[in-house]
């Protein structure tokens, strides 16, 4: 952990006492006094010496005294030091690993797998589990069909990787007849079948740069419809599945009406969580946002533990859990990590 310029590193004694205090507070959820810390620390120090160390930790911003309590609790900075420096991560036990493998059966479609992963994260951690939907450019297009709906809307049916079916509704600037849509489907199939959606996007951009005078009406219609279908703006790629958010109501520090209202409003808006998940996409391994580090008031007192999930070295999305800052990081981190690995494997084409 990087310390501000001029600040002294914590002594081994201070680090040990901070570690014991954090573990005790995570376990009990109650401020930890010097007497309790003396009993639990297993060191040959007087209560007065421990009080002095706690005073130093408080002055340095690692712990604080809530209200008028004589005990101390970790601050966000204390949790960060604990996670980065003092934490020893457990391994996922055999029972949990078996449950993960069984529930993330690679025979299921992507939508079912995402829903299962979110439920698994919530069930194993007793927190809120979330998984972003796979990025749209994952998978090769095997079949494409369009059906006209009312109000200039079209139902697009895509088959990816021979087995995954996606239905999307797109809006256009004019009505299309069934025969036109069949011609559009035939044209796009001839041009883009077997290619990934990212390759389709690149091809569309190149086609759109062609002189309009050299494009016939079918090509123009096909490019317009396909551009609406495969455009990156908003939609499915910007969404996630969230399960178990009511689990957060069982933690005293999150159970006030005002705090719950803030959290559930953030879940409803989604944009704050999506911004945090976007930051996770660009990083490798497990990422942890603790309290105020998120930059959003609604997440004060809350931590988010995330990991990207991959298939064939391609990042498909992010999954993780949301819970109080006093969550069991040593248990939560490996669950998130293993779930990400298994989900990526289950979503791998051809599995």
Secondary structure, DSSP 8 states (H G I E B T S, - for coil): ----TT-----HHHHHHHHHHHHHHHHH-S-B-HHHHHHHH-SS--HHHHHHHHHHHHHTTSEE--TT-SSBEE-HHHHHHIIIII-------HHHHHHHHHHS-TTS-HHHHHHHHHHHHHHHHTSEEEEE---TT-SBEEEEEEEE-STTEEEEEEEETTTEEEEEEEE-SS---HHHHHHHHHHHHHHHTTSBHHHHHHHHHHHHTS-GGGS-HHHHHHHHHHHHHH--SSGGGG-EEEE-GGGGGGSGGG-SHHHHHHHHHHHHH-HHHHHHHHHHHTS-S-EEEEGGGGS-GGGTTEEEEEEEEEETTEEEEEEEEEEETTS-HHHHHHHHHHHHHHHHHHTSTT-
